[in-house]
Structures are given as C-alpha cells and as structure tokens.
Amino acid sequence: MMAGRRFGKSLISQSIAIEYAIDKKLVAYVTPTYQLAKVFFDDLLKIIPAEIITPNKSDLTIEFITGGKIRFFTGESLDNFRGLKFHIAIIDEASYIANLEQGWLNSIRPTLTDYKGKAIFLSTPRGKNYFYSLYMKNGDDGWRSFKFTTYDNPYIDKAEIDDARKQLPEVVFEQEYLANPMENAANPFGTEHIRKCIQPLSMNEVACFGIDLAKSYDYSVIIGLDSQGNTAYFERFQNDWYTTKQKILALPRKPILIDSTGVGDPIFEDLQREGMQIQGLKFTSTSKQQLMTGLQTAIQQGRIGYPEGVITQELEIFEYQYSANGVKYSAPSGFHDDCVMALALAYNNMNFKAGSGKYAFL
C-alpha cells in the first residue's frame, strides 16, 4: 500500500497485527529503526486491553492469551528473522528500510513458508526504489497493490493539505501527500549525486575533523577528511561522555569543528582546556542551512568522498521541508542524521585557514 503522509498507514498495520494475534497467529512487525519500533510497540499497548496480553518491553514482543504473538523487528537487524516462522509480516514505512530487497528475499520471505504466510508492505513513497518495484507487481500472481493520497483520509482537514500544497515544492507535495513517487523530491543532495561520491576510505592523512555529538538515542560520529575532501577517518558510536571525550583526545592533532549545541557545549569547553585545536558550532536554523548548502554543493560537484554504508544511507533519507520560518533540514522522524551532520562539519572545516583561527561558512 502506497499512501500519503497521515493517511493512517500505521493504524492500519496495528489493526491487522492485533486481529491476527487474537486469532492465534504469529505476527512479525517490521519498522525501519528501533526507535520507531518502540513507538509502535507503545501505541499497541495503549490500544489493547491489558488483561489479554503479556508485553515484554525488552524484546518488544506482545503475547496474547489466545497464543498469538506480535514481535517487532527493525530494518537495521533483519538477520534476527533467521530460524523463525510467522503467519504474516507487516513491513511499515518500507521505503525507508535500507537494503529492503535483500532483507525481504533473504530474511523475511523464508519465515512465511511454513504457514504459507502473507506480507504487507506499507509506506509513503521515497523515489522509485525497491518498495516502488513491489508496488508495480500489482496483478502478478500473489500480489495486489493499493494507493491512497492524504486527501483520502476523512479525518484530515482538506484545508490543511491545501495549505501544505501552497508552501511545498510541487515534487515534494506530489510524493508526500499524493503518494506519487518522485525521484529525490525532498532530498537536498540527489540520489544520483550521492552515489557518484562513493569511494573506499582514503588511506591519506587526515587534514581536518567534523564531530557530531549524540543527543538522546542518537550516535556520536567522527569524520576526518583528507586534503582532497575524501573520508579518511570514520567512527560512529554510543558511549558515555567520558569515553567520548577520550576518543576525541586520542585523535591526531588536526583542526576539529564540533557540534557545541546544548549538551555538546561543556564537552567542547573541556576539550578546549585540554589544548586541542578545536572550534565549536552551535546549530541554529541559519547555521544548519549554511552547513547543508555547503555539503549539497560539495556532493553535487563531486568535491567530497565517503564509503558506502551508514553515511550513504543517512544522506539518501535526509530531507528538507519548507515552513514559515524557512527551510528545515533533518532526517525523517525516527531516523538518524548524525553522519550527515559530521560530514557537513568536516567539509566546512576544510575552509579553515591555518593560523587564522577563523572558520567561514560556504
């Protein structure tokens, strides 16, 4: 099912999952990220009467007194399907699952064999990716496709949708609200340009670093670029602040531009006191837009390089939205953009002039 935002995809998914579990069936519920899985898990607990289920928040499972069970999985760890079997697999926000094709064919599909199970893919489109190719199977043996726009939701004020249409670029509105796949509609970099910049990790000396510090469930990311703009150092981790500071202190003594917003400010000050060649940048709507504009230019002109993997995945889902306050750049809700921000900081840091102590935005 391909549908516009706020059509009710997740509510439909949850209703189907509950019906199957009550009917003694085993349900696999797949979301792109662990964060979204937790949100949908909590949503189900609000709907289902507590006396008929036994939830396990650690494993993200809900067992029904009938014997049925809902088990959550994330697109980040589809190998966890191995050795299991289900009556139905519900893949929510399928367009945003990295390596969906491989995950479906090698991990999810085999778990449906024992019970001759079903699969439901639901998502707002994101270009003409593998989810779109599944949608185009409509009419093939065993496949049916459905499409709905946000206008089709009777509980959404049509005037609100019309207002969004006035503010958004046409291609963005077409994809996000009318569910018409538009390549790179909301992505500031462009998939084709992103792919052209992929190259192995550089073996050259790091010239400068960009560091994005974790907030809540996010990751801290350190990216170092060589003098040609190619990624020569990459580390992504979740640690306490002490360990994070030790990792940064162990880096080669090269210019560092670090996110000093909020919780990052005291860390930045501590590192400065340690004598590191470091500058802090507080993220505001203006500074973030400038950073993204610089990174966008670098990617589209092929002046930066990075290895395939989590960096490219974050770049491809990164998006912009127009609002009354200007352009907002971020990952979709429930996703990460830490690698994007660290890459933008590192590239901006290349504009550092030795001995000047000044940074200039591109």
C-alpha positions in Angstrom: 0.0 0.0 0.0 1.4 3.3 -1.1 -0.1 6.2 0.7 0.4 9.9 1.5 1.5 11.1 4.9 -1.0 11.0 7.7 -3.3 8.7 5.7 -3.3 6.1 8.6 -0.8 3.5 7.4 0.5 2.7 10.9 -3.0 2.5 12.3 -4.0 0.0 9.6 -0.8 -2.0 10.3 -1.6 -2.1 14.0 -5.2 -3.2 13.5 -4.2 -6.0 11.2 -1.5 -7.1 13.7 -4.0 -7.2 16.6 -6.6 -9.2 14.5 -4.0 -11.8 13.6 -2.7 -12.2 17.1 -6.1 -12.5 18.6 -6.7 -15.3 16.0 -3.7 -17.2 17.5 -1.4 -16.2 14.7 2.3 -15.2 14.9 3.0 -11.6 13.6 6.2 -10.0 12.5 6.1 -6.2 12.6 9.0 -4.6 10.9 9.9 -0.9 11.2 13.0 0.9 9.7 14.5 1.7 13.1 14.5 0.6 16.7 13.1 4.0 17.8 10.1 3.6 15.6 9.6 0.0 16.8 9.4 1.3 20.4 6.9 4.0 19.4 4.6 1.5 17.6 5.0 -1.0 20.5 3.8 1.6 23.0 1.0 2.6 20.6 -0.3 -1.0 20.6 -0.2 -1.2 24.4 -2.5 1.8 24.6 -5.0 0.1 22.3 -5.1 -3.5 23.6 -6.8 -4.3 26.9 -4.0 -5.1 29.4 -5.8 -8.3 30.7 -5.4 -10.1 27.4 -1.7 -9.6 26.7 1.7 -10.1 28.3 4.1 -7.4 26.9 7.9 -7.6 27.0 9.5 -4.2 26.5 13.0 -5.6 26.4 12.3 -7.9 23.5 9.5 -5.8 22.0 7.0 -8.7 22.0 3.3 -8.8 22.8 1.9 -12.3 23.7 -1.9 -12.7 23.7 -3.9 -15.1 25.9 -5.0 -16.8 22.7 -1.4 -17.9 22.0 -0.9 -15.3 19.2 2.1 -13.1 19.3 3.3 -9.8 17.8 7.1 -9.5 17.6 8.9 -6.3 16.4 11.9 -6.2 14.2 13.9 -3.3 12.7 15.3 -2.8 9.2 18.7 -2.3 10.9 18.8 -6.0 12.0 16.8 -8.2 9.6 19.1 -11.1 10.3 17.2 -11.6 13.5 14.5 -13.3 11.4 16.6 -16.4 10.8 15.2 -19.6 12.4 11.7 -18.1 13.0 8.3 -18.5 11.3 5.3 -16.3 11.0 1.8 -16.2 9.6 2.2 -12.6 8.5 4.9 -10.0 8.2 3.9 -6.3 8.2 6.6 -4.0 6.9 5.7 -0.5 7.9 7.4 2.6 6.2 9.0 0.1 3.9 10.5 2.8 1.6 12.8 3.8 4.4 14.3 0.4 5.1 17.8 0.2 3.9 18.5 -2.9 1.7 14.8 -3.8 1.7 15.3 -6.1 -1.3 17.9 -8.2 0.4 16.1 -8.2 3.7 12.8 -9.3 2.1 14.3 -12.1 -0.1 16.9 -13.5 2.3 15.4 -12.9 5.8 11.7 -12.1 5.8 10.3 -14.2 3.0 11.6 -17.6 4.2 9.9 -17.1 7.6 6.5 -17.2 5.8 7.0 -20.6 4.2 5.8 -22.9 7.0 2.4 -21.3 7.3 2.1 -20.1 3.7 2.0 -16.6 5.2 1.3 -13.2 3.9 3.3 -9.9 3.8 2.0 -6.4 3.8 4.3 -3.5 2.7 3.1 0.0 3.6 4.8 3.3 3.0 4.9 6.8 1.7 7.0 6.5 -1.5 10.6 7.7 -1.5 11.5 7.8 -5.1 11.3 4.8 -7.4 13.1 2.3 -5.1 12.5 -1.4 -4.3 9.2 -0.6 -2.5 8.0 1.1 -5.7 9.0 -2.0 -7.7 6.9 -4.2 -5.3 4.0 -1.8 -5.8 4.3 -2.3 -9.5 3.8 -6.0 -9.1 0.0 -5.4 -8.9 -1.7 -8.1 -10.8 1.2 -10.6 -10.7 0.5 -13.9 -9.1 0.0 -13.4 -5.3 0.4 -9.6 -5.4 -2.1 -6.7 -5.0 -1.3 -3.0 -4.8 -3.3 -0.1 -3.3 -2.7 3.6 -3.4 -4.2 6.4 -1.3 -3.5 10.1 -1.0 -3.6 12.2 2.2 -6.9 13.6 0.9 -8.4 10.1 1.2 -8.2 10.3 5.0 -11.6 11.7 6.0 -10.2 12.8 9.4 -7.7 15.2 8.0 -8.8 18.8 7.3 -8.6 19.3 3.5 -7.7 22.9 4.0 -4.5 21.8 5.9 -3.5 19.8 2.9 -4.2 22.6 0.5 -2.1 24.9 2.7 0.8 22.5 2.5 0.5 22.4 -1.2 1.0 26.2 -1.4 4.1 26.0 0.7 5.9 23.0 -0.6 7.7 22.5 -4.0 5.4 20.6 -6.4 7.6 17.5 -6.5 7.6 17.3 -2.7 3.8 17.6 -2.4 3.3 15.1 -5.2 5.3 12.5 -3.3 4.5 13.2 0.4 0.8 13.9 0.0 -0.4 12.5 -3.3 1.8 9.4 -3.0 3.3 9.8 -6.5 7.0 8.6 -6.4 9.3 11.5 -7.4 13.0 10.8 -7.5 14.8 12.9 -4.9 11.7 15.0 -4.2 12.6 16.0 -0.7 16.3 15.2 -0.7 18.7 18.2 -1.0 21.6 16.2 -2.4 20.1 13.9 -5.1 20.5 10.1 -5.1 22.5 10.1 -8.3 25.0 12.7 -6.9 25.2 10.8 -3.6 26.1 7.6 -5.4 28.8 9.2 -7.6 30.7 10.4 -4.5 31.1 6.9 -3.0 34.6 5.6 -2.7 36.7 3.5 -0.3 38.0 5.0 2.9 41.0 7.1 2.0 44.4 6.0 3.2 45.8 9.5 3.2 46.5 11.6 6.3 43.5 13.3 7.8 43.5 17.1 7.3 40.5 18.0 9.5 37.7 16.5 11.5 34.0 17.1 11.9 32.3 15.8 15.0 28.5 15.5 15.8 27.8 14.6 19.4 24.9 12.3 20.4 21.6 13.5 21.7 19.2 11.1 23.5 19.2 7.9 21.3 21.5 9.3 18.6 25.1 8.4 17.8 28.3 10.4 18.1 30.1 10.5 14.8 33.6 11.5 14.0 34.6 12.0 10.3 38.0 13.0 9.1 38.7 14.3 5.6 42.0 14.3 3.8 43.2 17.3 1.9 41.2 16.3 -1.2 37.9 16.1 0.7 37.8 12.3 0.9 36.8 10.5 4.1 40.0 9.2 5.7 38.6 8.5 9.2 35.1 7.4 10.3 33.8 6.3 13.7 30.2 6.0 14.9 29.4 5.0 18.5 27.2 5.4 21.5 29.3 6.0 24.7 29.1 7.9 27.9 30.6 11.5 27.8 33.9 10.5 29.5 34.6 7.8 26.9 33.5 10.1 24.1 36.0 12.8 25.3 38.8 10.2 25.5 38.1 9.1 21.9 38.4 12.7 20.7 41.5 13.4 22.8 43.1 10.4 21.1 42.6 11.8 17.6 45.6 13.2 15.6 46.2 16.9 16.3 44.3 18.3 13.4 41.6 21.1 13.2 38.3 20.0 14.7 34.9 21.5 14.2 32.4 20.1 16.7 28.7 20.5 17.4 28.6 22.5 20.6 24.8 22.8 20.8 23.3 22.0 24.2 25.0 19.1 25.9 27.9 19.5 23.4 28.9 22.8 24.9 30.6 21.6 28.1 32.4 18.9 26.2 33.7 21.4 23.7 34.9 23.6 26.6 36.6 20.7 28.3 38.4 19.8 25.1 39.5 23.4 24.6 41.0 23.4 28.0 43.0 20.3 27.0 44.7 22.4 24.4 43.1 20.8 21.3 42.8 22.7 18.0 39.0 22.8 18.2 36.2 25.1 17.3 32.5 24.8 18.3 29.5 25.4 16.3 26.0 25.9 17.8 23.3 24.6 15.5 20.6 27.1 14.6 18.3 27.1 11.6 20.6 29.5 9.9 23.9 27.7 10.6 22.4 24.3 9.8 21.1 25.6 6.5 24.5 27.0 5.7 26.2 23.8 6.5 23.8 21.8 4.4 24.1 24.2 1.5 27.9 23.7 1.6 27.6 19.9 1.7 25.0 19.9 -1.0 27.4 21.9 -3.3 30.3 19.6 -2.5 28.3 16.4 -3.3 26.7 17.7 -6.5 30.1 18.9 -7.7 31.9 15.7 -6.7 34.3 17.5 -4.3 33.8 15.1 -1.4 34.1 11.3 -1.0 32.8 8.8 1.5 32.5 5.0 1.8 29.2 3.2 1.2 27.2 2.2 4.2 25.6 4.1 7.0 26.9 7.5 5.7 25.2 7.0 2.3 22.1 5.6 3.9 21.7 8.7 6.0 22.4 11.0 3.1 19.7 9.3 1.0 16.9 9.6 3.6 17.9 13.2 4.6 15.3 15.7 3.6 14.3 19.3 3.7 10.9 20.9 4.5 9.7 24.4 3.9 8.0 26.2 6.8 7.0 29.7 7.8 10.5 30.0 9.4 12.4 28.9 6.4 13.9 25.6 5.3 14.3 22.8 7.8 16.9 20.1 7.2 16.7 16.8 9.1 16.2 13.1 8.9 12.6 11.9 8.9 11.1 11.2 12.4 12.7 8.2 14.0 15.8 8.2 11.8 19.4 9.4 12.3 21.3 12.2 10.6 24.4 12.2 12.8 26.7 11.1 9.9 25.3 13.8 7.7 26.0 16.5 10.3 29.5 15.2 11.0 30.3 15.1 7.2 28.9 18.7 6.8 31.0 19.9 9.7 34.1 18.2 8.4 33.7 19.6 4.9 33.1 23.1 6.4 36.2 22.6 8.4 38.2 22.3 5.2 37.7 26.0 4.8 39.8 26.6 8.0 42.7 28.8 7.2 45.8 27.7 9.0 46.9 30.3 11.6 43.8 32.5 11.2 41.8 30.7 13.8 38.7 31.5 11.8 36.0 29.4 10.2 33.9 30.5 7.2 30.7 29.0 6.1 30.4 28.1 2.4 
